[in-house]
Amino acid sequence: MTEVKIPQLECVRCGHKWIARKATIKKCPQCKSIYWDVPKDQKRLVSVKKGSKRFMPISSVKQEKSKVT
């Protein structure tokens, strides 16, 4: 008989660990965050000026937008 390994998932927001019942996970069962697999301080690609793209923290994006307007 073959063994099936079921991975244990962990929410990076609240630290809750669980075993998934479905193939696609939409949210953490404890904190209900849809960003259960995305760290809070993750950087994302944003367009700051027309044509230029760079990586920067999400908090910096909010600060720069307020400076521009």
N, C-alpha and C positions, 0 to 999 in steps of 0.2 A: 504494500500500500504506500502511496506517495504522501509525503508530508506537505502541508500547506502552511506557509508562514504568513501570519497576519501581523502587519506592522502596527505598533502602538503610536498614536498621534499625540502631539503636544501643542497646545496653544502658546504662542510666544507672547501673548498679551497677559494672560492670567496664570499660565503655568499648568493648567489642567491637562491631565493625560487620560486618553481613552482609546478604545478600539472601535474603529468605524464599522457600522452596519451596512453602509452603502459604499459604492465605488467613488462617488463624487461627494465631497464634503463642502457644505455651503457656509456653516458657521460653527463656532465653538458651542458645545452643549451647555457649558457652565456660564460663560460671560456673554454669550450670544453675539460675539464679534464676528463680522464677515471677513475681517482681516486677521483671522487666527493664525495664518502662516506668514504674515508680513510684519517684520519688526517695526516698532514705532519710529526708530531713527533711520530707517532705510532711505537712501537717496533715490531720487527719481529724475528722469530726463525732462527738462522743462525748456520752453522757448522763452527766453528773456527779451531778446530783441529780434526784430524781423531778420530771419536768416541765420541767427546764431543759436546754437544749442549747447548746453553744458549741464553737468551734474551739479546739483546743489541740494542741501537739506530743505525739506518742506517748509520749515520755519523761516528760512532765508527768502523763500519765494514770497511769502506773505509780506515780509518787511520791504522787499524791493518793489512790490506792486504798490505799496502805500507811498513810497518815495516818488514813483513815477507820476502818480496822479496828483 
